[in-house]
Amino acid sequence: MSTENEGTAVPSAPSVPPVPVAAPEGTPASAPGEFSHDQRYPEQPGRSSEPGGAGGFGAPVQASSQPPSQPPSVGSAPDAGWPPPSPPSVQPHYGGGGGSGDTDGSGGGGWGEPPASGPQPSRKRPGGLIAAVLAAALVAGVVGGGVGYWAADRNSDGSVSGGSTTVSAADAPALKREAGSTAAVAGKALPSVVTITAQAQGGDGGTGTGFIYDKQGHILTNNHVVASAADGGDLTATFSNGKEYAAEVVGRAEGYDVAVVKLKDPPAGLKPLALGNSDQVAVGDSTIAIGAPFGLSNTVTTGIISAKNRPVASGDGSSDKNSYMSALQTDASINPGNSGGPLLDARGAVIGMNSAIQPSGGGGGGGGGGGTQAGSVGLGFAIPINQAKNVAEQLIKTGQPVYPVIGATVSMSDGGDGATISGDGAGGGAAVTPDGPAAKAGLKSGDVITKFNDVPIDSGPTLISEIWTHKPGDKIKITYTRDGKESQVEVTLGERKGDTQ
């Protein structure tokens, strides 16, 4: 694989012009210091984001045999599968392996069904934890409402007998939320986050997330969220108030997994999210993720920055191309459908764009996904906003990305000792481009690059992830070994325009 992303395949890991608004003034900066994919579904014209059809949704409700004065007993939903089968294990190629997760549970009778005496045979629960929980909440609401109406209807004058002993909310102290609370930050950010629906001409598509980048209607998201609609498909953006707008792709960067779309008829009063400084993020900083996991729009989760500079190579499984990032790692829950959504700091400034996850086993990365994708295990990866901003400005200005390069092809196999310059380049050409940056610095085939500036390099994907955090023209110190001897050279990064087809 070339550091120029020439197109050599890398196994997909299981799988962010008009100046954006700066971070709010007068607020302290983050402490110094420093993702799958698309949720596929068949063509569904007029598809709503309301969940449904998953295991447990629409499960039959048993009629309650208890008196109306008593709440219905809660047991397990009948006739559904639990526990779910463990998903297949997937090995990410940025290192480590996918674990496996299974959840155990037990339950009693059906909804509103009195407990039976004696031992009961085990009954299956709805397939899928999220579906089971959501179904439980929805069914409980329906049953409770029905019982309440039945009781209230007993009095001919419309009143409820016995009077009320509860205290109304109006009598409780006023609820005051601090300006920096999660609720306050989320409430301010949500109107600037959209759920993106991409529909290909052939009918396939998916959902993901994006956020308002400027007042002209540009939206920042992941390439893999909109790729299916890039060539003649349909693209829509739905705001948190439910209003939907048609959009079009301005530019895509497959290697960076960044895309910019624009509302065709943007409404007045758009409020871009403030952009933070991802270079100042520190491990332990609070994070807030907003997105549409599994199509559930306007979902807010919280966590911390778990690690920085995490080399991640991810792909959506639909092509042999991959994206590379030196990612921010967070334990905020990120699931398929979150891709392209903002990762905020405690002030509400964007520090990253959610792009990929390491699932418990099977499935793709974190984005707009579908199929048999697994969910979050607390390992989410976001493209640092400083990098995403640079790419977005390129796309808005020219419609195509610009990649920094060293002019050498390196091995993309799992390493540990460094990134080895290959013997041959892409298509059988020279591994070190004549008169390119690496050649001018004296690098040769067989050299093993072990450091990029002060960042240790253990493999080809790690090297590319680091190169792409810089800009063409940057001067970099590269440490390498040749015949067992360590040396250091300075390399001025070159450039390549556009994605390799």
Beta strands, then each sheet from edge to edge (+ up, - down):
strand 1: 193-199
strand 2: 205-212
strand 3: 218-221
strand 4: 234-238
strand 5: 244-253
strand 6: 258-263
strand 7: 286-291
strand 8: 299-314
strand 9: 323-330
strand 10: 342-344
strand 11: 350-357
strand 12: 380-384
strand 13: 402-405
strand 14: 419-420
strand 15: 448-452
strand 16: 455-456
strand 17: 475-482
strand 18: 485-492
strand 19: 494-497
sheet 1: 1+ 2- 3+ 6- 5+ 4- 1+
sheet 2: 7+ 8- 9+ 12- 11+ 10- 7+
sheet 3: 13+ 19-
sheet 4: 14+ 15- 16+
sheet 5: 14+ 15- 17+ 18-
end
